[in-house]
């Protein structure tokens, strides 16, 4: 059974592994937990039977006007069950009063996010790959 929760320190006992598939230098578990703790909002999908986090979304924000969704991930073996969609819907509901909610994604993922009312945009990014080593 999947349950959705805000991430807090009381969830540190749950397994948190297998994320960041394909990343050349993925954050280790300790750094991943710190990302979830320090974000303005972190929501997780928990498989209660397995006592593990199987999906998460994080939001950074000024808490007033704008928010940015940098990470949404679901473990590969849990994909296709609507977990990512549930996390996006819940995050957007939490951010309902904000003027802007932005995220960057690869072009092939745009149709996925359009289902939630997001629209394609142009932007610029910088990636410091050495920071993850």
Phi, psi and omega in degrees: 000132181263131176236143181253133182216158166285140180282127174223170180301338180287357177258007183296342179282345181282144177297139180220086181210162177092004180271175177062041179298131178086353177289137180293327179219076184292151175298143175285175186299319180298315179293322178299314178297323178294321176301313181295319181292321186274346181293154176303319178213131172229126176245142180232152171255125184246127171276105185294327180291327182262352183053051180216151175278126184247354177196155179204157171222140178236149181228133170247146189198161169274354177079004184232303191244318189227151179217154180227134178257101182275333187221132169220121180216144173230135179305141184309319183286352179251358181291154179085008180250007179085008182292314179299317179298318179296321179294317179297313180301316181295318179296314180296325177295320178294333184257016189307322183275000182282146178291317183223136174232115185244156168205156175249140177210164175293151185304324182290346178267352182304316179301327177300311183284335177298332178299339182258009178093001176282151182237149178300148180213172175252147180201180178231146178223158173228134178239120177260085185297333179294336181293339182267356182275000000 
